[in-house]
Amino acid sequence: MPEISIQYAGHDTAPRATATKTGAYDAALGDNVICDTTGGAFTVTLPDVSNGQHGLVAVRLHAGTAAVTVDGYGAQVVDGAAGASVEVLGETRLFASNGAGAWHACAAGGSASGINYASATKGINTVAVSGAAQTIPEPGTAFYNDITLTADCTLTLPATTAGKKIVFVFRQGGVGGWVLTWPANTILPGGGVVPTAAAGAIDVFEAISVVEDVWMVYRPGANFS
């Protein structure tokens, strides 16, 4: 797998391949953990970053069909949750510490030659019937959300962390005219943003968290029907 190099404060933290792991493993900063779950599922534990360490860990499911669970050290979280998973054969997920005792999953892909940002189809949350409420998953689990609106819908977004981004495709189902209610910690452009009302209309929305506790929502594309 080719190395991925990201600079943090002038230090190169490109993941380096480990020997193939077949059981529980405590990763170190800079590891590219190669996993074989032929013998069963196991857990990779990310290193302790409680002292503000920046760094990367990549986890790849190289062989086997059971999932690899990726947990934070102790109570340290991954995208606000206790952990994440690598589930698809050939998939690699990249984890970056935030310098504040937590981790973010920042890429997923299925390329045999390494991380392929364009092929992360696993990261699509498809909802064919929205109903009156939808809880949006963490972007590390599903970066894209393809939601067909079938009622006026109240959204619940994940916890905010500076640097998170979520992409939405909203489709007007049925007779159309369905509207969205965003969480209280959402900032909208002047006049707000609403889906195109026409039945069958398709709009693209994006939500970004630039600072803690706030989602900024905008619509880069409207009415693709």
Legacy VTK file of the C-alpha trace (Angstrom):
# vtk DataFile Version 3.0
C-alpha trace
ASCII
DATASET POLYDATA
POINTS 225 float
0.000 0.000 0.000
1.448 3.396 -0.893
2.120 5.651 2.042
-0.086 8.631 2.831
1.850 11.589 4.147
0.200 14.327 6.191
2.193 16.998 7.947
1.439 17.960 11.539
3.579 20.727 12.976
6.370 19.748 10.627
6.376 16.046 11.528
5.787 13.409 8.869
3.256 10.876 10.149
2.826 8.620 7.103
1.309 5.249 8.102
3.790 2.356 7.981
2.599 -1.194 7.311
2.572 -3.661 10.209
2.871 -7.409 9.998
-0.540 -8.986 9.379
-2.641 -9.044 12.550
-5.040 -11.917 13.269
-6.113 -10.910 16.775
-6.459 -7.958 19.133
-3.785 -5.317 18.564
-2.785 -2.076 20.282
-1.820 0.296 17.483
0.891 2.945 17.619
0.816 6.329 15.937
1.847 5.888 12.307
0.709 2.258 12.021
-0.983 0.909 8.899
-2.583 -2.124 10.537
-3.066 -5.026 8.095
-5.861 -7.281 9.404
-6.844 -10.883 8.654
-10.168 -11.883 10.259
-10.282 -15.372 8.773
-10.164 -16.708 12.319
-12.831 -14.315 13.592
-13.482 -10.680 14.436
-11.126 -8.749 16.693
-10.402 -5.235 17.925
-7.673 -2.754 17.047
-7.229 -0.211 19.834
-5.991 3.234 18.831
-3.122 4.710 20.867
-3.509 7.033 23.834
-3.600 10.645 22.623
-4.582 12.229 25.934
-1.470 14.423 25.912
-2.451 16.181 22.668
-0.519 13.976 20.249
-1.293 14.399 16.545
-0.941 11.412 14.270
-2.492 8.866 11.932
-3.458 5.195 12.102
-4.739 3.279 9.048
-6.643 0.001 9.452
-7.125 -2.338 6.480
-9.228 -5.522 6.210
-6.827 -7.515 4.057
-8.367 -10.984 4.434
-11.449 -12.540 6.029
-15.066 -11.414 6.163
-15.544 -10.632 9.857
-15.398 -6.977 10.891
-12.492 -5.286 12.630
-13.611 -3.050 15.491
-11.492 0.094 15.939
-11.758 1.492 19.471
-10.299 4.539 21.122
-7.917 4.033 24.023
-9.815 3.916 27.333
-12.698 6.391 27.124
-11.282 8.247 24.097
-13.819 8.490 21.282
-13.878 8.093 17.511
-16.173 10.680 15.888
-17.995 11.029 19.182
-18.631 7.285 19.551
-16.768 4.558 21.427
-15.369 3.198 18.176
-15.808 2.434 14.489
-15.477 -0.621 12.268
-13.808 -1.845 9.103
-16.241 -4.297 7.524
-15.631 -4.724 3.788
-12.851 -6.920 2.426
-10.187 -4.692 0.913
-11.396 -1.607 2.772
-8.992 0.778 4.479
-10.035 3.406 7.020
-7.770 6.237 8.103
-7.995 7.673 11.640
-6.504 11.003 12.717
-6.101 12.232 16.287
-7.461 15.723 16.903
-4.820 16.788 19.412
-7.442 16.872 22.160
-7.736 13.236 23.221
-10.062 12.021 20.448
-10.013 10.538 16.947
-11.741 11.180 13.624
-12.266 8.671 10.806
-11.249 10.724 7.790
-11.265 8.315 4.841
-12.584 4.971 3.675
-11.974 3.121 0.463
-11.771 -0.228 -1.241
-8.813 0.067 -3.573
-6.388 -2.845 -3.408
-3.580 -0.349 -3.942
-4.545 1.761 -0.956
-7.053 4.347 0.149
-9.397 5.409 -2.614
-11.403 8.441 -1.578
-13.735 8.188 -4.588
-14.886 4.615 -3.986
-16.331 4.859 -0.476
-19.799 3.610 -1.431
-20.105 2.075 2.024
-20.340 5.670 3.262
-23.811 6.245 1.751
-26.847 6.304 4.042
-29.837 5.674 1.766
-33.297 6.356 3.204
-36.175 5.534 0.849
-38.921 6.752 3.218
-37.981 9.621 5.508
-41.057 9.661 7.699
-41.369 12.543 10.159
-37.886 12.260 11.673
-34.402 11.113 10.692
-31.248 10.707 12.782
-28.176 11.307 10.611
-25.185 8.999 11.259
-21.671 10.156 12.017
-19.835 11.192 8.816
-17.181 8.568 9.608
-19.925 5.959 9.156
-21.845 7.563 6.280
-20.531 10.752 4.698
-23.340 10.929 2.102
-27.064 10.810 2.981
-29.545 10.131 0.153
-32.979 10.785 1.668
-36.370 10.680 -0.039
-38.745 12.999 1.800
-42.168 11.464 2.374
-43.310 13.840 5.159
-42.250 17.065 6.836
-39.055 15.808 8.456
-37.160 16.810 11.599
-33.428 16.049 11.419
-31.118 15.099 14.264
-27.451 15.633 13.372
-24.371 14.088 15.032
-22.434 15.937 17.701
-20.413 18.812 16.275
-16.641 18.702 16.030
-14.625 21.307 14.132
-13.805 19.885 10.697
-16.806 17.573 10.275
-18.793 17.705 7.036
-21.972 15.939 5.917
-23.440 15.851 2.404
-27.179 15.389 1.797
-29.204 14.571 -1.306
-32.880 15.296 -0.600
-35.499 13.966 -3.020
-39.122 15.138 -2.950
-41.216 11.968 -2.829
-44.947 11.600 -3.419
-46.706 14.885 -4.078
-43.661 16.892 -2.955
-43.762 20.032 -0.864
-42.165 18.396 2.181
-40.047 20.663 4.399
-37.104 20.142 6.751
-36.651 21.158 10.370
-32.983 21.505 11.301
-31.590 21.208 14.866
-31.408 24.250 17.115
-27.604 24.421 16.798
-27.844 24.945 13.018
-26.945 28.238 11.330
-28.662 28.848 7.988
-28.010 31.535 5.344
-30.277 34.569 5.330
-33.790 33.398 4.543
-32.899 29.818 5.403
-32.570 26.892 3.011
-35.536 24.763 1.994
-35.840 21.867 -0.446
-37.340 22.547 -3.851
-41.058 21.829 -3.421
-41.839 20.136 -6.748
-42.461 16.393 -6.661
-39.349 14.539 -7.820
-37.027 17.516 -7.256
-33.509 16.676 -6.065
-31.451 19.122 -3.988
-27.926 18.884 -2.572
-27.252 20.269 0.913
-24.028 20.354 2.915
-23.502 20.798 6.654
-20.104 21.761 8.045
-18.897 22.273 11.578
-16.247 24.986 11.628
-16.468 25.593 15.368
-17.728 23.399 18.194
-21.489 23.289 18.852
-22.546 24.790 15.494
-23.578 23.250 12.158
-23.503 25.614 9.163
-25.902 24.424 6.446
-26.049 25.614 2.840
-27.406 24.383 -0.494
-24.794 24.172 -3.299
-27.248 22.710 -5.801
-31.026 22.846 -6.314
-33.716 21.188 -8.416
-31.786 18.571 -10.359
-35.009 16.916 -11.517
LINES 1 226
225 0 1 2 3 4 5 6 7 8 9 10 11 12 13 14 15 16 17 18 19 20 21 22 23 24 25 26 27 28 29 30 31 32 33 34 35 36 37 38 39 40 41 42 43 44 45 46 47 48 49 50 51 52 53 54 55 56 57 58 59 60 61 62 63 64 65 66 67 68 69 70 71 72 73 74 75 76 77 78 79 80 81 82 83 84 85 86 87 88 89 90 91 92 93 94 95 96 97 98 99 100 101 102 103 104 105 106 107 108 109 110 111 112 113 114 115 116 117 118 119 120 121 122 123 124 125 126 127 128 129 130 131 132 133 134 135 136 137 138 139 140 141 142 143 144 145 146 147 148 149 150 151 152 153 154 155 156 157 158 159 160 161 162 163 164 165 166 167 168 169 170 171 172 173 174 175 176 177 178 179 180 181 182 183 184 185 186 187 188 189 190 191 192 193 194 195 196 197 198 199 200 201 202 203 204 205 206 207 208 209 210 211 212 213 214 215 216 217 218 219 220 221 222 223 224
